[in-house]
Amino acid sequence: MVISDEHKGLLSAAQEMLGDVPHQLCWAHRCRNVRKAVGVCDRQVVIASIRQVYQAANLGAAKDALRRWRARWQDKYPNVVASVEEDSGRLLAFYACPELHWEYVRTSNPIERVFRELRRSQFGCGAFANRDACNRAVYRVFSWLNDLWSDKDIWQLRIRKRKQLEMAA
């Protein structure tokens, strides 16, 4: 699965190089774009209602939530709704993954975290002096993240969190 923002170059490159590999568009980026495109007075309600789409219990429920969102906002924000509808297949691609993975693959945030750390590691120099310097920085960041995550079982954490929520309800 490819996970990316809506950059046209990324979309074209993924299609050209990977063909029919599922492509998940980042919900965080889409929600930011939707938020910017709607009126200030509607922002909270629009985002709260679109959140129901990607937090739905399954693909069918997500499609139902998308239909409700479309019906509510189509007349006031037709371009925004058309854009979300056009990309709905790529926005809902994460539902094809195991449920425990949904939270991690519906946005590009985990990937961007790695790049943020890499940019931070080159702070001050602006560019790498050569390929070896770049390789060392990449290795350092990935090694640090591997150490950070090595003793964490994110899947067990997700299962425990889900059970706690079920017990609280």
N, C-alpha and C positions, 0 to 999 in steps of 0.2 A: 504494500500500500504506500502510495505517495501522500505525504501530508504537507500542505503548503498554504501560503496566503494566496491572494487573488492576482498576483502579478502575471500579466499576460505572457511574458517570456517563459516563466516557469510552467504555465499551463501548456503552452505550445511545445516546450522541450520535453515535458513528461509524456505528452501524447506521442510525439515523434519518436522518442527513444524507447519508451516503455510500452507503447501500444495500449492494450486494454487492461493494464494494471489498475486496480481501483485507486481513485484519487480523492482524498478527503480535503476539502477546503476548511481552513481554520475558522471555527466559530467565533473566537475572540476577535479576529480581524473583521469578520463580517458584522458582528454586533457593533464594533466601533464605527464602521462605515455607515451602518443603518442609523446609529445614534446621531452622527453628524448630519445625515441627510433629512432628518425629520425635525419638526418644530420643537423648540425648547419646551413648550408646554406639554408635548406628547412623549418626550423621550423616555421617561420612567415607565410609562404604561406600555409603549411599543416594545421596549427591551424586556420588560417583565413577561409580556405575552409571547415574544419570540423565544424566550428562555424555555418555555414549556415545550417547544419543538425539540430542542436537543437534549432536554432532560426527561423526555418521554420514556415510558417503560419498555417500549419496543418500536419497531419500524412502523407498524400500523398506527399506533398511538401518535407517533411523531407526524405522520402524514395527516392524521385528523387534526392535530394541533396546528399544523401548517395551513390547512384549509380554513380553520377558524381565524387564524391570524390574517390570512389573505382577505377573508370576508370582512373583517373588522377595519382593515386599513387600505383596502384597494381604492376606494373613492378618494381618500385624502392624500395618499402617497403612491400613486400608480407606478411610478418609475422604481421606487424602492421595492415594492411588492414584486414587480416584474423581474427585477434583478435577483431577488431571493428565489423566486419560482424557477427562473432559468437555471440556477445553480443548485437546485434542490437535490438532484442526484448526487452531486459531489459534496453537498453539506450533510447528507444523511448516509454517506458511504460507511461511516464508522459502525453502523448497526450490523454490518456483515461480520464484524470481529466478535470475539467472545465478550460477553457483557462486562467482565472485570476490566477489560482494556478500554472501554468506551471513554472514560474520563481522560485517559492519556493520549488517545489518538484523535479526538475530535478537535484538538487545537494543535498549533505548531509550537506552543509555549515550551514544552520540554526540550525541543530541538533548539529553540532560540536561546534557552538558558546556556547551552553549551557555547554557542557563538558569543553570547554576552561575556562569558568568562574568558573566552579567547581574546576578544577585543580588550578586555581589562588587562590581560597579561601583556599586551603590546602597548599599553598606555605609556605615553611619553616618547615613544620612538616613531609613531605614526605609520611605519612600514617595517617589514622585516628586512634585515641586511642581505639575506640570501636564503636559499631553499633550506639549508640546514638550520638556520635560526627559526624559520617557520615550523619545521618539523619538530624541533625541540619544544617550542611553545605549544604546539598541538598535543604532543605527547604529554607535556606537563599538565595541561588542562584535563585531558582524558584520564590520565593516571589519578589525578586528584578526585575527579568525579567518580571513578571506579572505586577508589578507597572510601569515599563518602557513602556510596550506595551499596558497598559490598556486604555489609551486615544488616541490610534492610530487605525484607521480603515484601515488596510493595503489594503483591497479590494477597498475602495473608493479612496485611494491614487493611486492604480494601474489604476482605471478607469480615474481619472483626468490626470494622466501621459499619458495614451494612447490618450486621447482627445487632449492634448497639442501637442503630436507628430503628430497627424492627421491634426491639424490646421496648424502646421509649414510646413507640406509637401505640 
